[in-house]
Amino acid sequence: MLIDTHAHLDFRQFDGDRDAMLDRAWEAGLAAIVTIGIDLETSRAAVALAEAHERVFATVGFHPHDAKWADASALSELSELAQHSRVVAIGEMGLDYYRDRSPREVQRRLFRQQLQLATQVGKPVVIHDREAHVDTLKILRQWVTENQPRPAEYRGVLHCFSGDLALAQTAIELGFFVGVDGPITYRNARQLPALIQALPLERLLLETDAPFLTPHPYRGQRNEPAYVRLVAQKVAEVKNKSLREIAQATTTNANDLFRLGIEERKSPLERMRS
């Protein structure tokens, strides 16, 4: 049983076959999918999808690319959406110094504002960090020190982690999980498999970032949640574990962080033994 903790199910790439895509995910053994908001429109859509599908959960937030559009009115509506019962986290939020589609100071201000919202509603956070490791860590450390949000071990996830081992270990010490996506499967991947091998399984989450970051051997095609199994298989390989062990651990991790309430499905033989 697997959980895709980061997908964008509302994106137009799924408009032609969204229901069929979800059916493929359930057939592939997924117990749940967390669909991610990146602005007001996608946050509303994420909530609507979570309302319509029992095994879909939502996050709401503003991606750093869209920080310049997050005025007071938008933040007010985001605060209302954040309190919805199907919303399990705030984000995708953070900093992106690679694209720089919003001014960096605006990104940092909105990042702090969304962290405060997470504290107010008592939900974890989904963090985007691209080539902004120093400032991301500085802001997260300040947030944790000043607010002590959530239990210490369940503060959020660094989505599609792209830092080094020292950054990952520091983030874990602050109470964060590390999100593992399709790039771990790429043939030219070297640093990421070694990084994941060194990190505790108890702090890893599986993600697709669908429709992006499609894992090997489907790289270049549209990604979808069913492919999270390929990420899990690669994590099992680099950590010398069985796929079942990876599935059980990462499902527990997702359950604990996002409070999904997903119960592990057992085979008839396992039910007889329990």
C-alpha positions as CSV (number, residue, x, y, z in Angstrom):
1,M,0.0,0.0,0.0
2,L,1.5,3.3,-1.1
3,I,0.6,7.0,-0.7
4,D,1.6,9.7,-3.2
5,T,2.1,12.7,-1.0
6,H,2.5,15.3,-3.7
7,A,0.6,15.5,-7.0
8,H,-1.3,18.2,-8.9
9,L,-4.4,16.4,-9.9
10,D,-6.3,19.5,-11.0
11,F,-3.7,20.4,-13.7
12,R,-4.9,20.6,-17.3
13,Q,-2.7,17.6,-18.3
14,F,-5.3,15.4,-16.6
15,D,-8.4,17.1,-18.0
16,G,-8.9,14.3,-20.6
17,D,-8.7,11.3,-18.4
18,R,-8.7,12.4,-14.7
19,D,-11.1,9.6,-13.5
20,A,-9.2,7.0,-15.5
21,M,-5.9,8.2,-14.0
22,L,-7.3,7.9,-10.5
23,D,-8.6,4.4,-11.3
24,R,-5.1,3.4,-12.4
25,A,-3.7,4.8,-9.1
26,W,-6.0,2.7,-7.0
27,E,-5.4,-0.4,-9.1
28,A,-1.6,0.2,-8.6
29,G,-2.1,-0.1,-4.8
30,L,-2.3,3.5,-3.8
31,A,-4.2,4.1,-0.6
32,A,-4.3,7.9,-0.9
33,I,-3.1,10.9,-2.9
34,V,-2.4,14.4,-1.5
35,T,-3.2,16.9,-4.2
36,I,-1.3,20.2,-3.9
37,G,-2.5,23.8,-4.1
38,I,-0.1,26.4,-5.5
39,D,-2.4,29.5,-5.7
40,L,-6.0,30.3,-5.0
41,E,-7.4,28.6,-8.1
42,T,-5.6,25.4,-7.6
43,S,-6.2,25.4,-3.9
44,R,-9.9,25.6,-4.5
45,A,-9.6,22.8,-7.1
46,A,-7.6,20.7,-4.7
47,V,-10.4,21.0,-2.0
48,A,-13.0,20.2,-4.6
49,L,-11.2,17.0,-5.6
50,A,-10.7,16.0,-2.0
51,E,-14.4,16.5,-1.4
52,A,-15.3,14.3,-4.5
53,H,-12.9,11.4,-3.8
54,E,-12.6,9.7,-0.5
55,R,-8.9,8.8,-0.9
56,V,-7.8,12.2,-2.2
57,F,-6.7,14.8,0.4
58,A,-5.8,18.5,-0.3
59,T,-3.3,21.1,0.6
60,V,-3.8,24.9,0.1
61,G,-1.1,27.5,-0.4
62,F,0.9,29.8,-2.7
63,H,3.9,28.6,-4.6
64,P,6.8,31.1,-4.5
65,H,6.3,31.6,-8.3
66,D,2.9,33.2,-7.5
67,A,3.9,35.1,-4.4
68,K,3.5,38.5,-6.2
69,W,-0.2,37.8,-6.6
70,A,-0.9,37.0,-2.9
71,D,-2.6,40.2,-1.7
72,A,-4.6,40.6,1.5
73,S,-7.8,39.4,-0.1
74,A,-6.1,36.2,-1.4
75,L,-4.5,35.5,2.0
76,S,-7.9,35.9,3.6
77,E,-9.5,33.3,1.3
78,L,-6.5,31.0,1.8
79,S,-7.0,31.2,5.6
80,E,-10.6,30.1,5.1
81,L,-9.7,27.3,2.8
82,A,-7.0,26.1,5.3
83,Q,-9.6,25.3,7.9
84,H,-11.5,22.9,5.6
85,S,-11.6,19.3,7.0
86,R,-10.2,17.8,3.8
87,V,-7.1,20.1,3.9
88,V,-4.2,18.2,5.5
89,A,-1.4,20.8,5.1
90,I,-0.5,24.3,4.1
91,G,1.6,24.7,0.9
92,E,3.2,24.3,-1.5
93,M,5.1,27.3,-0.1
94,G,8.7,28.4,0.1
95,L,11.4,29.9,-2.0
96,D,12.6,29.6,-5.6
97,Y,15.7,31.4,-6.5
98,Y,16.2,29.4,-9.7
99,R,13.2,30.9,-11.6
100,D,12.8,34.1,-9.6
101,R,9.3,34.6,-10.9
102,S,8.5,36.7,-7.9
103,P,10.8,39.2,-6.1
104,R,12.8,37.4,-3.5
105,E,11.7,39.6,-0.7
106,V,8.1,39.1,-1.6
107,Q,8.7,35.3,-1.6
108,R,10.3,35.5,1.8
109,R,7.4,37.6,3.3
110,L,4.7,35.3,1.9
111,F,6.7,32.2,3.1
112,R,6.6,33.6,6.7
113,Q,2.9,34.5,6.4
114,Q,2.0,31.0,5.3
115,L,4.0,29.4,8.1
116,Q,2.1,31.5,10.5
117,L,-1.2,30.3,9.0
118,A,0.0,26.7,9.4
119,T,0.6,27.5,13.1
120,Q,-2.9,29.0,13.5
121,V,-4.7,26.1,12.0
122,G,-2.4,23.4,13.5
123,K,-1.4,21.8,10.2
124,P,2.0,20.8,8.7
125,V,3.6,22.5,5.8
126,V,4.8,21.5,2.3
127,I,8.0,23.3,1.4
128,H,9.4,24.2,-2.0
129,D,13.1,25.0,-1.9
130,R,15.0,25.5,-5.2
131,E,18.5,27.0,-5.0
132,A,17.4,28.8,-1.8
133,H,18.7,26.4,0.8
134,V,20.3,29.0,3.1
135,D,17.2,31.3,3.3
136,T,14.8,28.4,3.5
137,L,16.5,26.8,6.4
138,K,16.9,30.2,8.1
139,I,13.2,30.9,7.9
140,L,12.2,27.4,9.0
141,R,14.5,27.5,11.9
142,Q,13.1,30.9,13.0
143,W,9.5,29.5,12.7
144,V,10.3,26.5,14.7
145,T,12.1,28.4,17.4
146,E,9.5,31.1,17.8
147,N,6.3,29.1,17.4
148,Q,7.0,25.4,18.2
149,P,4.3,24.4,15.6
150,R,2.9,20.9,15.6
151,P,4.6,18.1,17.6
152,A,8.3,18.4,17.1
153,E,8.5,15.4,14.8
154,Y,5.6,16.3,12.4
155,R,6.2,19.8,11.2
156,G,6.2,19.3,7.4
157,V,8.1,18.0,4.4
158,L,10.7,19.4,2.1
159,H,9.2,18.5,-1.2
160,C,11.3,17.0,-4.0
161,F,14.4,17.4,-1.9
162,S,17.4,18.8,-3.8
163,G,19.9,19.7,-1.0
164,D,22.8,17.9,0.4
165,L,23.1,15.5,3.4
166,A,23.9,18.2,5.9
167,L,20.7,20.1,4.9
168,A,18.6,17.0,5.1
169,Q,19.9,16.1,8.5
170,T,19.3,19.6,9.8
171,A,15.7,19.6,8.4
172,I,15.0,16.3,10.0
173,E,16.3,17.6,13.3
174,L,13.8,20.5,13.0
175,G,11.0,18.0,12.5
176,F,10.7,17.7,8.7
177,F,10.4,14.8,6.4
178,V,12.2,14.5,3.0
179,G,10.2,14.0,-0.2
180,V,11.5,11.6,-2.7
181,D,10.4,11.9,-6.4
182,G,11.1,10.5,-9.8
183,P,14.6,12.0,-10.2
184,I,16.0,9.2,-7.9
185,T,15.2,6.8,-10.7
186,Y,17.1,8.7,-13.5
187,R,20.0,6.9,-15.0
188,N,22.4,9.8,-14.4
189,A,21.3,10.2,-10.7
190,R,24.3,9.8,-8.4
191,Q,24.0,12.1,-5.4
192,L,20.3,11.6,-4.7
193,P,20.4,7.8,-4.3
194,A,23.4,8.1,-2.0
195,L,21.6,10.8,0.0
196,I,18.4,8.7,0.4
197,Q,20.5,5.7,1.3
198,A,22.0,7.7,4.2
199,L,18.7,9.0,5.6
200,P,16.5,7.2,8.0
201,L,13.5,5.5,6.4
202,E,11.3,6.9,9.2
203,R,11.8,10.4,7.7
204,L,11.0,9.7,4.0
205,L,7.9,10.4,2.0
206,L,7.1,9.2,-1.6
207,E,6.0,11.8,-4.1
208,T,5.4,12.0,-7.9
209,D,4.8,15.8,-8.4
210,A,2.5,14.5,-11.2
211,P,2.2,15.6,-14.0
212,F,5.9,16.5,-13.7
213,L,9.2,14.6,-12.9
214,T,8.1,11.3,-14.5
215,P,10.3,8.4,-13.3
216,H,12.3,6.1,-15.5
217,P,11.4,4.3,-17.8
218,Y,8.5,6.8,-18.6
219,R,10.7,9.9,-18.4
220,G,9.5,12.4,-21.0
221,Q,5.9,11.3,-20.8
222,R,3.2,12.7,-18.4
223,N,3.7,11.6,-14.9
224,E,0.8,10.2,-12.8
225,P,0.3,8.9,-9.2
226,A,0.4,5.2,-10.2
227,Y,4.1,5.8,-11.0
228,V,4.9,6.4,-7.3
229,R,5.5,2.6,-7.2
230,L,8.6,3.1,-9.4
231,V,9.9,5.7,-6.8
232,A,9.2,3.2,-4.0
233,Q,11.1,0.4,-5.9
234,K,14.1,2.6,-6.4
235,V,14.1,3.6,-2.7
236,A,13.9,-0.1,-1.8
237,E,16.9,-0.8,-4.0
238,V,19.1,1.9,-2.6
239,K,18.2,1.1,1.0
240,N,18.4,-2.7,0.5
241,K,14.9,-3.2,1.7
242,S,11.8,-4.9,0.3
243,L,9.2,-3.0,-1.6
244,R,6.8,-4.0,1.2
245,E,9.0,-2.5,3.9
246,I,9.3,0.8,2.0
247,A,5.5,0.9,1.4
248,Q,4.7,0.2,5.0
249,A,7.2,2.7,6.4
250,T,6.3,5.6,4.0
251,T,2.6,5.0,4.4
252,T,3.0,5.2,8.2
253,N,5.1,8.4,7.7
254,A,2.4,10.0,5.5
255,N,-0.3,8.9,7.9
256,D,1.5,10.4,10.9
257,L,2.4,13.7,9.2
258,F,-0.9,14.5,7.5
259,R,-3.2,12.6,9.9
260,L,-4.8,10.8,7.0
261,G,-6.4,8.0,9.0
262,I,-5.5,5.4,6.4
263,E,-5.6,1.8,7.7
264,E,-3.3,-0.7,6.1
265,R,-5.2,-3.3,4.0
266,K,-4.4,-6.9,4.9
267,S,-4.7,-10.0,2.8
268,P,-7.2,-12.6,3.8
269,L,-4.4,-14.8,5.2
270,E,-3.0,-11.9,7.2
271,R,-6.4,-11.1,8.6
272,M,-6.8,-14.7,9.7
273,R,-3.5,-14.6,11.5
274,S,-4.2,-11.3,13.3
